[in-house]
Amino acid sequence: MSPTDKLLVWLHGHVKTPPFSKEARIEAGYLLRRLQRGDKLEMPESRPMPSIGARVHELRITDGKTRSEWRIVYRIDEDAIVLVDVFRKTTQKTPKAVIDTCRGRLRDYDQE
């Protein structure tokens, strides 16, 4: 890790095998590393999530081995990449419970 890389701050969730396949875990790690180095990710790897908050995005991981879609909700802060949640996407729309939970975690994080 370079001294200029942003820290990863995990508020909830993890990326491990299982339930992620080895390939999906490696892809997630690669994308997180790019974020740490300051790369701006866009579709199809990442998309903004303004319904959760400013600077909030979701990484989009397709796991071909398990036929799963994974999402990693994160926020880009000046000094860190804040990882808010990791979940398996099962519907077209992000569930309201996930959105509300992520908002609450970020609110609590900002108050600390």
Buried (B, 14 or more C-beta within 10 A) or exposed (E): EEEEEBEBBBBEBEBEEEBBBEBBBEBBEEBBEBBBEEEEBEEEBBEEBEEBBEBBBBBBBEBEEBEBBBBBBBBBBEEBBBBBBBBEBEEEEBEEEBBEBBBEBBEEBEEE
